Amino acid sequence: MRALIVFLSFGIVLSILFSSGQIENPDTHLRLTQARIILDGHFGLPIDVGEDMHGNIAINQNGDRYMVYNPGHTIIFIPIYSLSKLIRLSEGDSYYLSAFFVSFINYFIHALCAFFLFRIALLLGAKESNAYLLAALFGLTSYSFVFAQSTYEHHFEMLFILMSFYYALKGGSRNYDFKSGLMLSIGLFFRTTTILAIPSILLMMKDNKSRIRALLGMLPGIVFILFYNYYRFGNPFESGYSFAWSLAHGGEFSYWSIMNVPTAILGLLFSPGKGLLIFSTTVLIAMLGAKSFWLKNSSLSYSILALSFLYFAVFAMNFAWHGSIWSFGPRYILPILPLLYLPAIYLKPSKSILSLILVFFILQVTIIAVNYKRDVLADFIENNDLKDNKYLFSINKTPYYFQAKQLLVIAPKNFTGLKDYQPDSPWKKEIRTASSRDVLDSSIEKNSINFWWVRVFHWKLSLWERIISAALFLSGLFGFIALSTHVKRKIL
């Protein structure tokens, strides 16, 4: 229980210190807008919501428009939006207040992932010091920490897959198999690709009876998604992506091809713009314990390899393996990341490893201190037509380099008057009330230091709201120092 309190506090502190205070991707805007529409008593998307060319909206045979995403995120957003409507009077203020609240969620989910990674380490027989070292390495230096500032749903997929592994490893506990399957069932509410974890979980079950019970646990989520697809598109196996991609790219476009695999695998591992080992370099530190981990946990090792293989293979065949240049890092393979850190339980805790954690933590904070889309927008304005592979494989797009470069550009602007170019009404499309050049040069969105406690001094807020924000930030800072000291004592 004490460890759980530590990790819950860790989630609160990370949210306070590192949340951006805004939604920076149209996918989450679409999910939050779906919540707004549901609260208004409707479900389908009106014609003025979303961009058909973004590949995230599908039109069924009756001409009804739906987002392609599963409803998990929207379900989470509904009570948040309801609270915002009670606090704010205008529709626009309610929407952007709810967007502000949404920006805090993923750091809390990230901390829960660190907690279940900690618990898995203990199940594997690791000492508490090694389990805390693993959690600190993942929690402060991994790509999951960086990507938590975004508002995508991949962290939920990662959490429920990790929880499924956790229950699968509790082979002697009651209903461990059903609970393991149930976690994947819940994960399916957020992303259908959670289904890729099924072979790994079944591989970890001790007998066929347990595998059947695990499948029964998965059944509610599978049935729900099949019904959800049927309701929208008249076919339980149609998620809407094929309709959306055809709408965005044309019917002749090649969506899946084995020819994509070599480039995609290379890109997902090593490319400056999307490489897992670039964005989460400390995986290499964890891998120093890989030999011992393999010898002592062969069954789990095979399961992790199976999960990794399926995620890499499936997404490598897709034309959008990179998740677009407008998103930060290799987001589609995020769910495998915490499991890749598990070999770190066989590292000896030392001051040198803690020093490396501190160095990489500072590097990670540096690359999230600027809205990553600023660099893409600058290149887009200059070149007008960016080529994905050219952008992603350019050495200049190494995140530590281009984000530090952008930080030097925007830092002086934070002492000047930046402007809010967001429309006064709730989000409907990716529009601003100024040109792209104006947004790049003088918007709060792209030029404020990318933390909410800086943005509050650019937004039009009252003095009391700013004082409360400053007090909240200071409480988060003191909390981070206290938690860091506590964990350091636990490790050493």
C-alpha positions in Angstrom: 0.0 0.0 0.0 2.9 2.4 0.8 4.4 1.8 -2.6 1.1 2.5 -4.3 0.8 5.8 -2.4 4.3 6.7 -3.6 3.5 6.0 -7.2 0.1 7.7 -7.1 1.9 10.8 -5.6 4.4 10.4 -8.4 1.6 10.6 -11.0 0.2 13.7 -9.4 3.6 15.4 -9.2 4.5 14.5 -12.8 1.1 15.9 -14.0 1.6 19.1 -12.1 5.1 19.7 -13.4 5.1 18.5 -17.0 1.6 18.7 -18.4 1.3 21.2 -21.3 -2.1 22.5 -20.5 -3.4 22.0 -24.0 -4.3 19.3 -26.6 -1.8 19.4 -29.4 -3.2 16.7 -31.8 -6.5 16.6 -33.7 -7.1 12.9 -32.7 -7.7 13.9 -29.1 -9.6 17.0 -30.1 -11.9 14.7 -32.1 -12.4 12.3 -29.1 -13.1 15.3 -26.8 -15.5 16.7 -29.4 -17.3 13.3 -29.5 -17.8 13.7 -25.7 -19.3 17.2 -26.3 -21.6 15.8 -29.0 -22.7 12.9 -26.7 -23.5 15.3 -23.9 -25.6 17.3 -26.4 -27.6 14.1 -27.0 -26.1 12.9 -30.4 -23.4 10.5 -31.5 -22.5 10.8 -35.1 -20.2 13.6 -36.2 -21.8 16.6 -38.0 -20.4 17.7 -41.3 -18.6 20.7 -39.8 -16.6 18.5 -37.3 -13.2 17.1 -38.3 -11.2 16.9 -41.5 -12.0 14.1 -43.9 -8.4 14.2 -45.3 -6.9 13.4 -41.9 -7.8 9.7 -42.2 -9.6 9.6 -38.8 -13.2 10.0 -40.0 -15.1 7.4 -41.8 -18.4 7.7 -43.7 -20.7 4.6 -43.8 -23.0 3.6 -46.6 -25.8 5.7 -45.3 -23.6 8.8 -45.3 -23.2 9.0 -41.5 -19.9 10.3 -40.3 -18.0 8.6 -37.3 -14.6 8.9 -35.8 -12.6 5.7 -36.4 -11.4 5.4 -32.8 -12.6 3.1 -30.1 -14.7 4.9 -27.4 -12.5 4.4 -24.3 -10.9 7.9 -24.4 -14.3 9.5 -25.0 -15.8 7.7 -22.0 -13.0 9.1 -19.8 -13.6 12.6 -21.2 -17.4 12.7 -20.6 -17.2 13.4 -16.9 -14.3 15.9 -17.4 -16.3 17.8 -20.0 -19.4 17.7 -17.7 -17.4 19.3 -14.9 -16.0 22.0 -17.3 -19.5 22.9 -18.3 -20.5 23.4 -14.7 -17.5 25.7 -14.1 -17.5 27.8 -17.3 -20.5 29.6 -18.9 -19.5 29.9 -22.6 -19.2 26.9 -24.9 -15.7 27.9 -26.0 -14.4 28.3 -22.4 -16.0 25.0 -21.4 -14.3 23.2 -24.2 -10.8 24.6 -23.7 -11.0 24.1 -19.9 -11.8 20.5 -20.4 -8.9 20.3 -22.9 -6.7 21.7 -20.1 -7.9 19.0 -17.7 -7.4 16.3 -20.3 -3.7 17.3 -20.7 -3.0 16.1 -17.2 -4.3 12.5 -17.6 -1.4 10.7 -19.4 1.3 11.5 -16.8 -0.9 9.8 -14.2 -1.4 6.8 -16.4 2.4 6.7 -17.0 2.9 6.6 -13.3 0.5 3.7 -12.9 2.5 1.9 -15.6 5.6 2.5 -13.5 3.8 1.1 -10.5 2.8 -2.2 -12.3 6.3 -2.5 -13.7 7.5 -2.2 -10.0 5.0 -4.9 -9.0 6.0 -7.2 -11.8 9.7 -6.9 -10.7 8.7 -8.0 -7.2 6.8 -10.9 -8.6 9.9 -12.0 -10.4 11.8 -12.0 -7.1 13.6 -8.7 -7.5 14.7 -6.9 -4.4 12.7 -3.7 -3.6 15.8 -1.6 -4.4 16.0 -3.1 -7.9 12.3 -2.7 -8.4 12.5 1.0 -7.5 15.5 1.3 -9.8 13.6 -0.2 -12.7 10.6 2.1 -12.0 12.8 5.2 -11.9 14.6 4.2 -15.1 11.3 3.8 -16.9 9.4 6.5 -15.2 12.0 9.3 -15.6 14.0 8.5 -18.7 11.9 6.5 -21.1 10.0 7.5 -24.2 6.8 7.0 -22.2 7.8 10.0 -20.0 8.2 12.1 -23.1 5.1 11.0 -24.9 2.9 11.4 -21.7 2.9 15.1 -22.5 0.8 14.3 -25.5 -2.9 13.3 -25.2 -3.0 10.2 -27.3 -4.6 7.0 -26.0 -1.6 4.7 -26.3 -0.7 5.0 -22.6 -4.1 3.4 -21.8 -3.3 0.5 -24.2 0.2 0.2 -22.5 -1.3 0.2 -19.0 -3.9 -2.5 -19.6 -1.4 -4.8 -21.4 1.0 -4.3 -18.6 -1.7 -5.1 -16.0 -2.6 -8.2 -18.1 1.1 -9.4 -17.8 1.0 -8.6 -14.1 -2.0 -10.9 -13.4 -0.7 -13.6 -15.8 2.5 -13.7 -13.6 0.4 -14.3 -10.5 -0.2 -17.9 -11.4 -1.0 -19.0 -7.8 -3.6 -16.4 -7.1 -7.4 -16.8 -7.5 -8.8 -16.1 -10.9 -5.4 -14.8 -12.1 -6.1 -16.0 -15.6 -9.6 -14.4 -15.9 -8.3 -11.1 -14.5 -5.4 -11.2 -17.0 -7.8 -11.6 -19.9 -10.2 -8.9 -18.4 -7.4 -6.3 -18.5 -7.0 -6.9 -22.3 -10.8 -6.7 -22.5 -10.7 -3.2 -21.0 -7.7 -2.2 -23.2 -9.8 -3.0 -26.3 -12.1 -0.2 -25.3 -9.2 2.2 -26.1 -7.4 0.5 -29.0 -8.2 -2.6 -31.0 -4.4 -3.3 -31.3 -4.6 -4.5 -27.7 -5.6 -7.8 -29.3 -2.0 -8.2 -30.4 -1.1 -9.1 -26.8 -3.4 -12.2 -26.7 -0.8 -14.7 -28.0 1.7 -13.5 -25.4 -0.8 -13.8 -22.5 -2.0 -17.3 -23.6 1.7 -18.3 -23.8 2.1 -17.4 -20.1 -0.9 -19.5 -18.9 0.1 -22.7 -17.1 -2.5 -25.0 -18.8 -5.4 -25.0 -21.3 -8.0 -24.5 -18.6 -6.3 -21.3 -17.7 -6.1 -20.2 -21.3 -9.9 -20.8 -21.7 -10.5 -18.7 -18.6 -8.2 -15.9 -19.9 -10.2 -16.0 -23.2 -13.4 -15.7 -21.3 -12.0 -12.6 -19.6 -11.2 -11.1 -23.0 -14.6 -11.9 -24.4 -16.6 -8.8 -23.1 -14.2 -6.4 -24.8 -14.1 -8.4 -28.0 -17.9 -8.6 -28.1 -18.3 -4.9 -27.4 -15.9 -3.8 -30.2 -17.6 -6.1 -32.7 -21.0 -4.6 -31.8 -19.5 -1.1 -31.8 -18.2 -1.7 -35.3 -21.5 -3.2 -36.5 -23.5 -0.3 -35.1 -21.4 2.3 -37.0 -20.6 0.4 -40.2 -22.9 -2.6 -40.5 -20.0 -5.0 -40.3 -18.5 -6.2 -37.0 -15.1 -6.5 -38.5 -15.0 -3.0 -40.0 -13.3 -0.5 -37.7 -13.7 2.4 -40.1 -10.0 2.8 -40.9 -10.4 1.4 -44.4 -13.2 3.9 -45.2 -11.2 6.7 -43.6 -8.0 5.9 -45.5 -9.9 5.6 -48.8 -11.5 9.0 -48.1 -8.2 10.6 -47.3 -5.9 8.9 -49.9 -8.1 7.5 -52.6 -9.2 3.9 -53.3 -6.0 3.0 -55.2 -3.7 3.7 -52.2 -1.6 0.8 -50.8 -2.4 0.7 -47.1 -0.6 -2.6 -46.2 2.5 -4.0 -47.9 5.4 -6.2 -46.8 7.6 -3.9 -48.9 7.2 -1.3 -46.1 8.8 -3.6 -43.5 12.6 -3.0 -43.9 12.2 0.8 -43.9 9.7 0.7 -41.1 11.7 -1.6 -38.8 14.8 0.5 -39.4 12.8 3.7 -38.7 11.1 2.4 -35.6 14.4 1.4 -34.1 17.0 3.8 -35.3 15.6 6.8 -37.3 16.2 10.2 -35.8 12.6 11.1 -36.1 11.0 7.9 -34.8 13.6 5.6 -33.5 12.8 3.8 -30.2 16.5 3.7 -29.3 16.8 7.5 -30.0 13.7 8.5 -27.9 14.3 5.9 -25.2 18.0 5.4 -25.2 18.1 4.0 -21.6 16.6 0.8 -22.9 20.2 0.0 -23.7 21.1 0.3 -20.1 18.3 -2.0 -19.1 19.5 -4.5 -21.7 22.7 -5.0 -19.8 20.7 -7.4 -17.6 19.2 -9.2 -20.6 21.3 -12.4 -20.3 20.4 -12.9 -16.7 16.7 -12.1 -17.4 16.6 -14.6 -20.3 18.1 -17.4 -18.2 15.9 -16.9 -15.2 12.6 -15.9 -16.9 12.5 -17.8 -20.2 8.7 -18.1 -20.4 8.2 -14.4 -19.8 11.1 -13.6 -22.2 9.4 -15.6 -25.0 6.1 -13.7 -24.3 7.8 -10.3 -24.5 9.5 -11.3 -27.8 6.2 -12.5 -29.2 4.5 -9.2 -28.2 7.4 -7.1 -29.6 7.4 -9.1 -32.9 3.7 -8.7 -33.4 3.7 -5.0 -32.8 6.7 -4.4 -35.0 5.4 -6.7 -37.8 1.9 -5.4 -37.9 2.7 -1.7 -37.8 5.8 -2.1 -40.1 3.5 -3.3 -42.9 1.2 -0.2 -42.6 1.8 2.8 -44.7 1.6 5.0 -41.6 4.0 3.0 -39.5 5.5 6.2 -38.2 2.2 7.7 -36.9 2.8 10.8 -39.0 5.5 13.4 -38.8 3.1 15.5 -36.8 3.3 13.2 -33.8 6.4 12.8 -31.6 8.3 9.5 -31.7 7.2 5.9 -32.2 3.8 6.0 -30.6 2.4 2.8 -32.0 4.9 0.6 -30.3 4.7 2.3 -27.0 2.8 -0.7 -25.3 5.9 -2.9 -25.6 8.2 -0.4 -24.0 7.9 -1.0 -20.2 8.5 -4.7 -20.8 11.7 -4.0 -22.6 13.0 -2.3 -19.4 12.4 -5.4 -17.2 16.0 -6.8 -17.5 17.1 -3.8 -15.4 16.1 -5.7 -12.3 19.4 -7.6 -12.7 21.5 -4.4 -12.6 23.3 -3.5 -9.4 21.9 -0.2 -8.0 24.7 2.3 -7.9 25.4 6.0 -7.8 26.6 5.9 -11.4 23.3 4.5 -12.6 21.4 7.1 -10.6 23.7 9.8 -12.3 22.7 8.4 -15.7 19.1 8.6 -14.8 19.5 12.2 -13.8 21.3 13.1 -17.0 18.7 11.4 -19.2 15.9 12.9 -17.2 17.2 16.4 -17.9 17.5 15.5 -21.6 13.9 14.3 -21.7 12.7 17.4 -19.9 14.6 19.5 -22.5 12.8 17.8 -25.5 9.3 18.4 -24.0 10.0 22.0 -23.1 8.9 23.0 -26.6 5.8 22.0 -28.5 7.4 19.5 -30.9 5.1 20.6 -33.7 6.9 23.9 -33.9 9.8 22.4 -35.8 7.5 20.5 -38.2 5.4 23.7 -38.8 8.6 25.7 -39.5 9.7 23.1 -42.1 6.3 22.9 -43.6 6.1 26.7 -44.1 9.6 26.7 -45.6 9.2 23.7 -47.8 5.4 23.6 -48.3 5.4 19.9 -49.0 7.3 17.7 -46.4 8.2 14.1 -47.4 7.8 11.8 -44.5 10.9 9.6 -44.9 13.1 12.6 -45.7 12.0 14.3 -42.5 12.1 11.2 -40.3 15.5 10.0 -41.4 17.3 13.3 -41.4 20.0 13.5 -38.7 18.9 17.1 -38.0 15.6 15.6 -36.7 17.3 13.9 -33.7 14.9 15.2 -30.9 17.6 16.4 -28.5 19.1 18.5 -31.3 16.1 20.1 -32.9 14.1 20.6 -29.7 17.1 22.3 -28.0 17.4 24.5 -31.1 13.7 25.4 -30.9 14.0 26.1 -27.2 16.7 28.7 -27.9 14.3 30.3 -30.4 11.3 30.6 -28.1 12.9 31.2 -24.7 13.2 35.0 -25.3 9.6 35.2 -26.6 8.3 34.1 -23.2 9.2 37.5 -21.9 7.0 39.2 -24.6 3.3 39.3 -25.4 2.3 36.1 -27.1 -1.1 35.8 -28.7 -3.9 33.2 -28.5 -5.1 32.3 -32.0 -7.5 29.6 -31.0 -11.1 30.3 -31.9 -13.5 31.3 -29.2 -15.9 28.4 -30.0 -15.4 24.7 -29.3 -13.0 22.8 -31.6 -14.5 21.6 -34.8 -11.6 21.7 -37.3 -7.8 22.4 -37.2 -8.2 26.1 -37.7 -6.6 29.2 -36.2 -7.6 32.8 -36.3 -4.3 33.8 -38.0 -1.9 32.5 -40.7 0.5 29.6 -40.1 3.3 32.1 -40.1 1.7 34.2 -37.4 1.0 31.0 -35.3 4.7 30.0 -35.7 6.0 33.4 -34.8 3.8 34.7 -32.0 1.2 32.2 -30.8 1.1 31.0 -27.2 0.4 27.5 -28.5 3.8 27.2 -30.4 6.0 29.7 -28.5 5.3 29.3 -24.8 7.5 27.0 -22.8 5.5 23.8 -23.1 4.3 23.5 -19.5 0.9 24.8 -18.3 2.5 26.7 -15.4 4.3 28.9 -17.9 1.2 29.2 -20.2 -0.9 30.6 -17.4 1.1 33.8 -17.6 0.3 34.2 -21.3 -3.4 33.3 -21.0 -5.9 36.0 -20.0 -6.4 34.9 -16.4 -7.0 36.8 -13.1 -4.3 37.5 -10.6 -5.8 35.0 -8.2 -5.8 32.2 -10.9 -2.1 32.9 -11.5 -1.3 32.9 -7.8 -3.1 29.6 -7.3 -1.3 28.2 -10.4 2.1 29.2 -9.0 1.3 27.7 -5.6 0.3 24.4 -7.3 3.5 24.4 -9.3 5.6 24.9 -6.1 3.7 22.1 -4.3 4.5 19.8 -7.3 8.2 20.8 -7.2 8.5 20.2 -3.5 6.7 16.9 -3.9 9.0 15.8 -6.7 12.1 16.6 -4.5 10.6 14.7 -1.6 9.7 11.6 -3.7 13.1 11.6 -5.4 14.8 11.6 -2.1 12.6 8.8 -0.9 13.2 6.6 -3.9 17.0 7.3 -3.8 17.1 6.0 -0.3 15.1 2.9 -1.4 17.5 2.2 -4.2 20.8 2.8 -2.4 
